[in-house]
Amino acid sequence: MRELTATMTGFARTLRAAGVAADHERTRNLLLALDHLDVTAPDEVYWAGRFTLCATPDDLPRYDRCFAAYFGGRSAKTSRTSTTTVTRHTAAPEQDEQEGEAEAVPGTASRTEILRNRDVARLTEAERAEVHRLLSMLRGRRAQRRSRRFEAAHRGVLDQRRTIRDALRKGEVARLRRRRHTTRPRRVVLLVDVSGSMAPYAETLLRFAHALVRSEPRATRVYSIGTRLTPITAELRHRDPGTALNEVSKAVPDWSGGTRLGEELREYLSRASARGAIAVIASDGWERGDPELLGTQMARLARQAYRVIWVNPHKGYADYQPLTGGMRAALPYLDDLVAGHSLAAFEELSERLAHA
């Protein structure tokens, strides 16, 4: 994987020198796409790069020249100037390159970039499907924590037992053996509100949960919350997001109902422990139960968890204020209150989990 990353990063630099705006974001998208393709097949690599690295019809002939030169052993010709204007395609992919060039319309951002920052509740079905596709490619990286287990190492504390065993076997102390703690991904407990007020965001949140489970199946636990607490980790382990969501829909009995966050959190804490985990609650905070109970349970959760993050879709708006009873009760015990309304917000949340 490291060799592939270095190769494709070098290819992106070659494209930039030739005038193609193959920036860091586009290069990252290419690497994500190649995770799902056969990198030994030149055609698959070619089309993955063409779809992710090219922004304008002008980029296509430059891309073809650079691809042939970079992967075919010839020198690529570079231009002295680079194109920084981002444009949208108005020509169909099958059209001639010259015709496409004539119909290129300057714009302020690519289609994907626009979708990244839009509220998923306001997207069309096609746009939401595209956001869900991009979410399925999200790498749910996880912060590491020190384990109690040890492993052999060149540097670290003295491993007395192994050193003595070696000395007994060889008749002398030929080498001091050392050891260090291993690391493990930090556990994440995700509670997703599936009540009526969260209906526009529930599916997208569950697709984000699917990406987390697929990335770290042993270190992720997911529950739906509404009028009852339902574990759904097993259902989200299916490789295909659509199949996983279908299984979740069968398992969850309280879609679009009310919300009793305090009662569900109390039930979770009586069943399981969040000790040392990152606890993530995805809800708008519309609590139909007793807010005092929610505050009490949030205090319990904060004492156990390594970090408590609340994801509220409405936090993405500048004029948002946490005025609902549930949010006011939970706010004193939160480490982070973040948005959960767009693809960009989920990418930011993923980064928080990777560096918590």
Disulfide bonds with the S-S distance in Angstrom:
none
